[in-house]
């Protein structure tokens, strides 16, 4: 059984998380510019597998902690929220790996397998992904219902949102680059994304 009210709330919440510029979306955008949407799909499959793995680890691990040690989960919630806010400040300042940087595009001359592996490793190494999953997902779990089907529903939403958002970034790569190359637009995008991340970090910590 699934709590469809929570899943319905989770869809727009995670879409906002997913659409926010970060390591994976920037990778999709730069590859879309250089090798085209069709070849970028290989990277996307690797990325969504990585994100699904993170989500599964977060749900299983955090659910166990939440049930047995609620005080520890409260600490994790505050630390995770603070970390997201710190990442947002770094993005606002156009610093750190999360910020968009058109001067250092990813290597594009790769095989399909190499692209998939790059997508997987980018997802696994993405601090935003881990922080969001650990802090965000427990809020959408109903501990009074069986966890298995809830996990399947949540991961399905995550995979669909991630793939859709990366397709938008990769498909609009050339247009986005034209927009971002104009003076000040990269900084503006980083500040918008950073502000959103700070807001979400505060919301997660205080809710």
Steps between C-alpha positions, in 0.01 A plus 500: 500500500608856428397828658404676177458834676868496594602383152294778341680753719836338429473543120516884487741509794754273335447663161615828654803322645577330169462804275739706715838537320767277647769252400271261310291763323810699403654179362185433296502856369866502397477159332182611324696794360797292385374153399126547463196367680505151351849410627438674832227245575777251584626726778143552623438127548813472711398805702148378581639161609735684736222722634273197553779327694546807722125523560478132594794527740357816654149359545610168647768648725313807614173313553677262737660787691175697506311211659764402756681825573276803431740735682784406264274569204428847637873572511542370142211720390659816637848415375365410154294818480801710601718324243249570222488865603882511487497350150243761399724781627792355303285492184379855564867604505564296178744277687527125556424202275127568500529837328457528123835560330506521120878542492561138607271272296500124557692271265266407216699246292386188688335170414144429610626285789743769611223759489272275709779444751567874519130562567493232771812630674380861478177399674677296769754778568236774506475640856169669419350164410602333825398795716160535337425129510599451863312806625207517257380144441401406858241778495314312229502156665195382691643274771156348557499345152729235343823665385567293184229647278571848630865459401400384150263796456752756627789366290275493192417868553870581551612318184228657282566851633877469461479365146245763396702788646828380348324469163389863532855611582664290228236575236524871565878498533579727207224744587602502866863559407403795279303643794766426762787640293343845517662717763382431854255219418713218646531693823126566500420129451741401776343754735144387424594133550702581812214697653258213434739254662545717809121528530452125468778433750332726757162340431638149544676589826204680654213275385 
